Amino acid sequence: MSILKFQALALPLTAPHRYHIFFLNHTSDQEWVYGMMEKLAQPAMGFSMCCLQQASECRASLTRAVVYGIKHSQKTILVLTTD
């Protein structure tokens, strides 16, 4: 019997990064963002993520939340819609 080992696609994080991806989006896109985050967090993918709404819960202002998310993430995804 062989045991299959899966390696996540995401590489290990290095300081100062706490997240692989930061999603910057409007609240009307939150359902889509959470769906993407759920898919990317699966063990086969292994990404660590943060979105604007999560970052803003811990920060005093929207500007600080955006700066925190960008500073502590390897990549930032800006979600733009026509709404």
C-alpha positions in Angstrom: 0.0 0.0 0.0 1.5 3.3 -1.0 0.7 6.6 0.6 0.4 9.6 -1.6 1.8 12.8 -0.4 0.5 16.1 -1.8 2.5 19.2 -1.8 0.6 22.5 -1.8 1.1 24.8 -4.7 1.8 27.8 -2.4 5.4 28.3 -1.4 6.2 28.9 2.3 5.9 32.4 3.4 8.9 34.5 4.5 9.0 37.6 6.7 7.4 40.2 6.6 4.7 38.3 4.6 1.8 36.8 6.6 -0.3 36.1 3.5 0.2 34.9 0.0 -2.7 37.0 -1.3 -4.5 40.1 -0.2 -7.9 40.7 -1.9 -8.9 44.4 -2.2 -12.5 44.6 -3.1 -15.9 46.4 -2.6 -18.3 44.8 -0.2 -20.7 43.9 -3.1 -18.0 41.5 -4.3 -17.4 39.8 -0.9 -19.3 36.6 -1.7 -17.1 36.1 -4.8 -14.0 36.9 -2.9 -14.9 34.4 0.0 -15.6 31.7 -2.7 -12.1 32.3 -4.2 -10.5 32.3 -0.8 -12.2 29.0 0.1 -10.9 27.4 -3.1 -7.4 28.7 -2.7 -7.2 27.6 1.0 -7.8 23.9 0.1 -4.9 21.7 1.2 -3.9 21.0 -2.4 -3.5 24.8 -2.9 -2.3 25.9 0.5 -2.6 29.6 0.1 -2.9 32.0 3.1 -5.1 34.9 2.4 -6.6 38.1 3.8 -9.3 40.4 2.4 -10.1 44.0 3.0 -13.0 43.2 5.3 -10.8 41.0 7.5 -8.0 43.5 7.6 -10.3 46.4 8.4 -11.7 44.6 11.4 -8.4 45.0 13.2 -7.5 48.5 11.9 -8.7 51.9 12.8 -9.2 53.2 9.3 -9.7 51.9 5.7 -6.4 53.3 4.7 -4.5 51.5 7.4 -6.3 48.2 6.5 -5.3 48.6 2.9 -1.7 49.4 3.8 -1.6 46.4 6.2 -2.9 44.0 3.7 -0.5 45.1 0.9 2.5 45.2 3.2 1.9 41.8 4.7 1.0 40.0 1.5 3.2 38.7 -1.4 0.5 39.6 -4.0 -2.5 41.9 -4.0 -5.5 41.2 -6.2 -7.7 44.2 -6.9 -11.2 43.1 -7.7 -12.9 45.5 -10.1 -16.5 45.3 -11.2 -18.9 47.5 -13.1 -21.2 47.8 -10.0 
